[in-house]
Amino acid sequence: MGLQIDIGAIVANWKALAAQAPGARAAAVVKADAYGLGAPRVARALYDAGARDFFVALAGEGRALRPHLPEDAAICVLSGHMEGEDLAGLVPVLNSAEQFFRDRTMRRGKPFAIQLDSGMNRLGMEAAEWAAIRAEALAADRGAGPRFIMSHLACADEPDDPANAAQLAAFRAMTEGCAVPRSLAATGGILLGPDYHFDLVRPGVGLYGGLPFAGARQVVRLSLPVIQTREVRPGEFVGYGASWSAESPRRIATVAAGYADGIPRALSSSGVCLYADGLACPVVGRVSMDLITADVTGLASVPAALDLICPEQPIDRLAGFAGTIGYEVLTSLGQRYERTYL
Ligand SMILES: *Cc1c(COP(=O)(O)O)cnc(C)c1O
């Protein structure tokens, strides 16, 4: 019952992705509470498996994670150095000259990394901005230069997209001659092959069983307790808006989860199913805040819980029914589920 998180599968996925980029160090991206699965536990398990570089989005996430990891683990903050932020024990990834110069003591022995924009136009220094501070950043008070220089790919999940090669060329041009480790690939970039690996790879979603890492082991099972079952006669409706009605006698089960738990309301009438030991039970009627209804007529007996995320319906398949992506399904997983770690 509840949300089962297979830590062993996360570790296996990390090792499998690391093995695809044997020339690079493998970091672990644990932003957004490790994509909803619990950053302290995930990061600690990956540390024990050998990971020493971790990425979060915000300094606050880094501060929350810091006590859970030994000192030799680097926690890198992708948003960089924001005004007034306490970065003790963290490695800001500086995204602009403004961030680089924000705190002039930054470069006096304090760790930092640099992010360059290679074409995505979201975060990172533009070529001209980088050229203007490059010498100073690399010299950065003699010996305490950037830990690494990174950029991020916009289309790595589409291997044939010409943006990949264009970003690779731009990143190479901007970093040529820098005697500093380089990092370009997230999960998708790792799968694009060795040209994209450089010195440090940054897998996120693939660790958690999501596409584009099609070979990932599944990490999450979400089992929702059945509160009640009822028989519905032909012509009776189910749920808000009376959007579904029975054409024949049906048995309906009501389970305890809804859009307040991060299950998209857009799943209503989408073809999505709940599963009873692998048997599909179509969701009928609207997803409401705390409840979902499913047609369990085909089951010989109704189990105590029905699965929404399971081997028959992994996160990306579920996401497809809602018109979204596995990343959003994971990071929306609600706080009301009881989480158990395998
Ligand atoms: C989120 C993120 C990652 C991880 O991406 P995945 O696609 O989840 O592997 C890596 N690098 C940066 C800059 C990110 O924002």
The ligand as a Gaussian input file, in Angstrom:
#p B3LYP/6-31G(d) Opt

LIG

0 1
 C       17.467000      18.365000     -14.335000
 C       18.837000      18.519000     -14.878000
 C       19.645000      17.393000     -15.126000
 C       19.098000      15.987000     -15.060000
 O       18.335000      15.787000     -16.232000
 P       17.606000      14.403000     -16.543000
 O       17.012000      14.620000     -17.885000
 O       16.586000      14.228000     -15.485000
 O       18.645000      13.349000     -16.516000
 C       20.958000      17.607000     -15.497000
 N       21.443000      18.853000     -15.647000
 C       20.698000      19.955000     -15.455000
 C       21.287000      21.292000     -15.672000
 C       19.355000      19.822000     -15.077000
 O       18.615000      20.922000     -14.919000

